[in-house]
Amino acid sequence: MSFKNVVKFLLGPILFIVSIILPPLPMVSEAAGIVHAPIPNAPQVALAVMIWIASWWVFEVVPLGVTALLAPIIFSTLGFISWQDSLTSFMDPIIWVFIGGFAIANAFQIWGLNKRIAFNLSTIYRGSNPMFAAFFIACLPAFILTITGSITASTTIVYPIAMAYLSSIGFMKGSFFAEATMLSLAQASTAGAMLFLISTPPNLVAKKVIESCCPNVTITFLDWFIVGSIQAFIGLIVSWILTFKLIGIEVSEINLSRASIEDKVKSLGPMSTGEKMVLLVFLITLSLWLTPGILMIISNFYPQYGYVAGLIKNALPEALPSILAVFLLCLLRVNGRPLLTWDDFETGVDWNVIFLFGGGIAMSKALTGSGFSEWMALIMSSSQFEWARSVWGVSALSAILSFLITYPASNTAAALIACPLAATIAQSVGVSPIPAVLSAALAASISSALPSTTPPMAIVYGSGYVRLWSMFKVGMISDIVRLIILIILEPYLVNMMLALKGLA
């Protein structure tokens, strides 16, 4: 192990030990007393554990899922959370939504349904404007394919299509148009992370945090679409325009190789039985995910349907369609082969993300049990934080915090750190935590200035078409613009969503 790696490894435990042996910070003992914590400086110890975990997440000292196991090991040993509560966090119902999303995405890839969608989307535009050509060839397919639950998969699918397209019309490495096209592809996938509840893990982190701190609120797939889709579409358009304006492409008109693209569509042949069955399972799952939210909104306008909406909501938690999707994909067969073999399922699930999310849930529970929330409340009640004692102030603070964490850490790790903090800060100043948590989760999906910030950026950087300075310049400007738009719009969108649910 190199000296640099040794430093990264030791940094977390050292910060943990230093935080513990320091004299109690202001108001720590008072907060611990409020919740009858097992030790007098419990909130400070909880902060120390979180710093250790965050440090290892940021530097990826060990696999992120392994680091997440520190949460139950330390917090349960200290008595901040029972072993049962901490370990059952790794099989929380929300985790099955992850598993279902991974299974569907893998089935799309195995049966080639993702390529068919991408190829057909690329045939829509028939003009010669280079910006619009890139939008329909690269951006829109990548953005739409995030419905499969993976921005990495959507980029991977469209990447070779965009490369082949650029090559077929004579744009090679060194071309500004080629660079802008590849950058806009990655930006579109990153924007698509906000589109659906399953598009990226931070979205489900926000759902879990909100439902934990607001027992009467359920964030459905439709609710997420209301608050996330507008930000996603804005991100798609803003990043696409800024990419081409900042790169300054060298052509004003291009000749599209329509025949080449149409040949690729024809080469797929008619839709296979396997593709049709995978698509059917996906549509059934999506319908079941959306139905409770639609019925709850209808019941808000027509109260006589409230009883039925409540029954459906209780009978159709988000985990049920996910489990059903896994069951159907592994059960249904085409020519004797399951849509997903058990090996396909095992390898298709990102277990690193599953453990990462479970550890985040355990950490969130332990922060509550330690009195950490009460400590934040006491701190936020001081005069220095008067500016943040509003929905807007807390939402802006949460979004900026989450956005900054994504540069050294992954977007999932950023959400696992920022979303519980956003909820704690909001509750401490007496405002709804929902806008703050959603802002934090969405801000975790914005960063795109470096290859390390998100997998789509790393993928297109590996093409050799994209210069690091161009990625940084476009990414920073696009990220800041999108963050400002998020801070301004998100409280309005959340209020609209809550009004539709009858909770405003």
N, C-alpha and C positions, 0 to 999 in steps of 0.2 A: 504494500500500500504506500503510495507516494505521500510526501510530507503534506501536500495540499489536501489530500483526502483525509489524512489523519486529523488535520485541523478542523475540517468540516465535520468529521465524526465526533470530535470532542467538544465542539462549540456548544451543542445543545445541552449535554449533561452539565457542562461547566456553568452555563447560564442558569440552568435549573438549580444547581447547588448554591450559586451566588444569590439568587432570588430568595431562596429559603433562609439562608443565614443572615440576610440583611435584617435590621430592626423592622418591626411591623410598620408598614406604610400607613399614611393617614386614613382613618376610618375603617381599616381592615377589621379590627376587633369588634367594632360596633356591628358591622355587616354580618360577621360570623355569629354573633350573639342573636341576631334577629332570626336566623334559621336554625339555631342550636347546632351548629356545625361541630364535628368531632374534635377539631383542634382550633385554638384561638385565632390563628392566622390562615385559616382555610382558604379565603379568597386569594391571598398572596401565593399560596402553594399551588392553587389551581392555575393562576396566571403563569407560574414557573413551569408547570407541566405543559401548558399550551405553548409557551415559548420554545421548549425542547421539541415538541412535536412539530411546530411550525418551522423550526430551524432545519430539521431533518427532511421535511417536505420540500422546503425551498431548495436545499442543496442536493436532494435526492440521494442521501447517504446510503440508504437501502431502499428496496422497492417501497413505494408509497403505502401499499397495503400492509406491509410489515410494520412500518412506522405507526400506522393506525392502531396496531395492537397495544401500543404503549398506553393508550387511553384506558382500556379495561384493566390492564396490569397494575398501573399506578393508582388510578382513582378508586378502584375496588379495594385494593390493599389498604389504602388510607381511610376507607369507609365513607367516601363521598357519594358512592353509588354502590348498590348491592351487586354481587357477581351475576345474579340472575338478570338484573336490568341491563347491565353492561353487555353481557354476552348475547342476550336476545336482540340487542340492537343490530347484530349482524344478520338477523333474519327478519328484520322489520318488514311489514307488508310493502312499504315503498320500494324496497330492494327488488321485489318481484317485478315492479314496473321496469327497472333497469334490465333484469334478466329477459323479460319479454321483448324489450326493444332490441337487445343484442341478438336474440333468436330470429326475430323478423329480419334484421339487417343481414344476418348471415344467410338466411334463406333467399333473400333478394340476390345476393352475390352468387350463391351456388347455382341457381337456376337461370341466371343472366337477365333477370327482370330489371335490374338497375341499368344495364347497358341499353336495353330497349328503350327505357324512359329517356335516358340521356341522348341517344341517337335521334329519337323522334323530336325531342325539344330543339335539337340543333338544326332541324330542317325548317323551323318556323320562319326565320328571317330570310328574305330573298333580295334585299337591297345591296348597296355597295358601300355604305357608310362604315368605316372601320370600327368606330366605337360601338355601333349597334350590332355589327357582326360579332364582335367579341362578346357582347352582352348575351346574345342568343346562343353562341357556340360554347362559351365557357361559363359565364356568370349564372345565367338562369338555370341551366341543368344542375350545376353544383348546389345552388340555393334550394331548388325544389327537392333534390335528393336527400337533404337533411331530414326529410320525413322518415327516413329509414332509421333514424336514431343515432347517426354517427357523422359528424362533420369530417372526420378523417376518411371514412369510407366514401363519402360523397366527393371529396377532393381526389381520392385515388381513382375513382371511376372516370371522372371527367378529364383528369390530367392527360392520359394518353390520347384522348379525343382531341383536346386542344393542341397537343404537340403535333399530331398528325395533320391537323388543319393548317397550322402555321407552316409546316414543312411543305405541304401540298401547294401553297401559294407563294412559296419562296422566301419566307421570313425565318432567318436562322439566328443563332446567338449573335448578340451585338445589335440586333434590331430593337429600336425603341417600341415599335408596335408589338413585337413578340413579348418584350418585357412587360409592357402594360397589360397585355392579355393574360399572361400567367399570374401577374400580381392581382389583377381584378378577379381571377378565378379563386384564389385563396381568400381574398377579402369577402367574396360572395359566400363562400362556405362558412367563414367566421360570422358573418351577419346572420346566416341561416340558423346559427346556434340558438337564437332567440325565438325562432318561429313556433316550435311545438314544445310541449312539456317534456318529451323524451329526446329532444334534439341534442341535448348536452347535459351532463350530470349536474351542473350548478342550478338548473331549473328545478330539478327534483329536490335538491338541497333546500331551496327556498320553500317549496311546498311543505316539506317535512318540518322545517323550523316554524313556519306560520301556523300549521295545524297543531304543533306542540304548545305554542304559547297562546293560541286563540282556539280553544276547544270547540267553539261553535261555528268555526269557519272551515270550509273545505275548499281547497283550490282545485277545481276540475280542469280537464283538458280545454274546455271551452273558455273558462276563466283565464287560463294562461294565454290562449290565443288572443283574447281581448287586450291584455296588457303587453304581450310579447310580440305579436305579429306586426303591429305598427312600427315598433322599434326595429324589427327585423327588416321590413321593407324600406324604412328610412335608411338603415345601415347599408342595405344593398345598393340603393340609388346614390347615396352620398359617396360611398367608397368607390363605386364605379366611375362617377364623374370626376372625383378628385384624382383618382389614379391616372386617368388619361390626360387631365389638364396639367398635372404636376410632372408627368413623364415627358410630355410634349412629343407625340408620335410624328414620324417622318412622312406619313402618307395621308392624303385626304380622301382617297378612294381606293378600293380594292376589288379584284375580280374573284368572287367566291367560286370555289370548285364544287358547284352543286352536285355534279355527277358523282364526285367522290363520296360526298356525304350520303347521297341517296343509295349508292352502292353498298355502303355500310349498313344502312337500314335494311336493304333487300337481303344482304348476306345473313341476317338473323333469321330469315324465313318467317313463316307464320308463327303465331304465339303458341308455344308448346303447352301441353296439358299441365306440366309442372308449374310453368309460369302462371297459368290461369288459377291454379289451386293456391299458390302462394299469394297471389293478388287477392283472391277471395278471403283467405285467412286474415290478411292485412285489413281489408275493408270491414270485415266482421269485428275485428279487434278495435279498429278506429271508431266504428259506430257505437260499440259498447262503451268506449272511453268517453265519447261525446254526449251520449244520451242523458245521463244524470244532470249534467250542466245545462243542457237545453231545456229539460223539464223544470229545473229549478227556476230558470229565467221566466218560462211561461207561467209558472205558478205565482210569480211575483206580480204579473199583470192580471192573471185570472186565478184568484185565491181558491176557487172551488177545486182546482187541480193540485192543491198543496199536499193533500194526503197521499195522492198517487206519487207525486214527485218525491216525497219523503221516503215512501216504501222503495221506490226504484233506487234512490240514493243509497239506502242501507243495503239493498240487495246487490248493488253493482259497485263495490269499491274498486279503485283502479287496479288492484292486484288481481282481481278475478279475470278480466279480459287478458291480462298478461299470462296468467297460468293457463288459461284456455288456449292462447296462441301457441305456447310451448307444447301443450298436449296435442293439439291438432297437427302442428308441423311434424311432430315425431310419430303421430298415428297414421296420417293419410299417406298413401303410397301411390307412386306412379311407376308402372312397369316393375313392380316388386320392390322398388326403392322408396323408403320414407322421404318426405320432403326435407326432413332433417334427420340424419342418423344420430345416434347418441354421441358418437365421436364428434360429429359436426357441432352439436349443441355444446359439448364440453369445451371444445376449442374456440367456439364463437363467443362465449361469454368472457368478458374482460374481468377476471377474478380480482385483479389488482384494484380496479375501480370499486368492486363490490366490498372488499375489505376496507378500502379507503372510506367509503360512505358509511359503513357500519361503525368504524372507529369515530367518525365525525359525530354520529348520533350519540354514541356513548359519551363523548367529550361534552356535547351540548347538555346532556342530562346531568353530568357531574358538575358542570359550571353552576347549574341551578342549585344543586344540593350543597355546594360549598359556600353559598352566600355571595357568589361573584356578582350576580344580578343586583343584589341589594347594595353591594359596594359601588357598582357603577351608578346606581341611583343616587347614592350619597354624594359621589363626585360630581355628577351632572347637575346636582341641585346647587352647586356653588356658583358664585357670581361670574366666574371666568367663562362659563359655558351658557350664558344667558342667550347668546345669538343662536344656539342650536336647539332651543326649546320650542320647536315647532315641527310640523310634519315636513316642511320644506327643508329646514335646517338639518334635521336628522337624516332625511333621505339623501341630501347632498353629501353630508359627511360620510355616510355609509357607502355611497357610490364611489366617492374619491378614494376611500380606504381600500375597497375591494379592487378597484382599477389599479392602484399602485402595487398591491400585493401580487397581481398577475404577472408583473414583469420579472420578479425573481422566482415565482412559483407557478405551478399549473393553474388553470382556471378552476378546476375542481377543488384544489387545496385552498385557493383564495376564497371560494364560496364557503367552504367548511369553516374557515376562520372568520370571515367577515359577516356572514348571515346571522349566526348566533349573537355576535357582538352588536349588530344592527338592531336586533330584537331587544337585547338587553338595554341598549342606550335609549331606544324609543320608549320602552316601558318605564325607564327610570325618570323620564321627563313628562310622563303622562300622556303620550300620544300613541296613536295606533302603530303597531310595529309592521303592519302589512306593507305600506309604501316603502319603508326603509329596507326591509328584507328583500323585496322584489327589486329595488334599485341596486342593492348590493349584488344580487345574483346576476342581473343583466349586465352590470358593469364588469363582472368577471369574464364576460364573453366578448369584450370589445378589443382588448389589446392585440396588436398585429404588427408592431414595429420591428420585431426581431424574429429570426427563425425559431428561437426557443420559446416564444410566447404561446404558440398554438401549433398543432400538427399541420394544418393546411399551409402555414407559412414555411415550415421546414420542408414540406414536400415540394413546393414550387421553387424554393431556393436551391434544392438539389438538382433542378433541371439545368442549371447553368445559364439560364436566360435572364435571371434576375440578379442585379447588383445589390450588395448589402446596403449601400448608401441610399439607393432608390427605395428599397423596402423600408428603411428607417424613416426617410423623409415623408413618403406617402403614408406610412403607418402612423407616425406621430401626429401629423395634421389630421388625418382621417379619424384617429382615435379621440383626439381632443374635441373635434367637432361633434362626433357621436356622443361623447360623454356629456357635453353641454346640453345637447338635445335631450338626452336621457334624463338629466337632472331637471330640466324644465318641464318635460311632458309627463313623466311617470306618475307623479301624484294625481294629475288629471285623469290619466288612464285608469289608475287604481280606483279613484272615486267613481268613475263610470262603471267599472266592473262591479263594485260593491253596490251601486245603485240598482243595477240590473238584478243583483241577487237579493235586493231588498234589505241591505245591511248598511247603507250609507248613513 
